[in-house]
Amino acid sequence: MLSRSDRSFLKGVCLGDGCLRQVTTYPSLHITHSRKQFEFLRWKVGRLNRILGIKQPIKDREAGCQTGTFPSCQWWSNQSELLVPIYKELYPQGKKVFTATFLRDVGLEGLAVLYMDDGNLHLRKRGKSTQTGEPYIRERIVELALYVPYDTALTVSDWIESLTGASLTPRIPLAKKNPNLWNLRANGTNARHFVEALKPYGCKAMQYKFDLRYDTRTNRGKSKWSEADRNNYVVEADKVTRVRSTQTGENPAVGEDIVYSSTTLS
């Protein structure tokens, strides 16, 4: 039987880039990432292999898209009976559907996986210092690229607010191409609360999505990211796992890639 932590993580993977496929007897889980995100996939696979009791490797593949092919890395599980209830809930008619019933068992850990898969953090400048010329105000924007109907977007928004206290509002991403498919967006304080709530469950390879100083347009935050920052930002696995196991009595998350909400980086 899955622990609450493992169930949340597994469901979060299935909500994001994970794809469940009904095979002969039981479903199997398939994940594809760009080769640039190999470390992120390796982080997920380490946990998934343990949850499902398998040792499936990651394989290099050429994946197809609308503009051609690109180098990718893929992982897929064996058929597993553990995936049956998740498949029935998430694919009621053979297509992925977000429902309040499914989201009820997904906690911050699963939400963090969904955010790392389908979310983005943008920082926008708003003016410069007259003395140094440096930007002194930035607008933080968090976006979840869900592409779901409006009612579903509201359901997901309510679920996120119940976990993080942050209010994300529906936004039409491409009105001409996808007039009925909505994303979720938050800025300012709501964006900060959302990111800080998920930091303890983040992957080291995706740390830029949790760095509130990172400027995606100029890479300013990335260029100033020092090894000392990384050491403050990433917590040793044994410290985190001991705290979680003491508080919840459950199996903790995976080790050295867990990210900590450090006050020095807020």
TAVENFEN-V841796 format. One line per field, one symbol per residue. phi: phi as a letter, one per 30 degrees, with the letter a starting at -180 (. if undefined). A space follows every 50 residues. Layout:
phi=???
//
This chain:
phi=.dddddddddddddddddbcbdcdcbdbcbbbbdddcedddddddedddd ddibbdddbdbcccbdckbbdbbbbbcddbddddddddddbdbibdbdbd dddecccedddddddddbcbbcccdbjbddcciddcbbccbcbcdchbee ddddddddddddcciccccdbddbdddbdcccccbbbhdddddddddced cdcedcdddccdcdcddciedddcdcdddddddccedddddddddddcic ddddddcdccddddcd
//
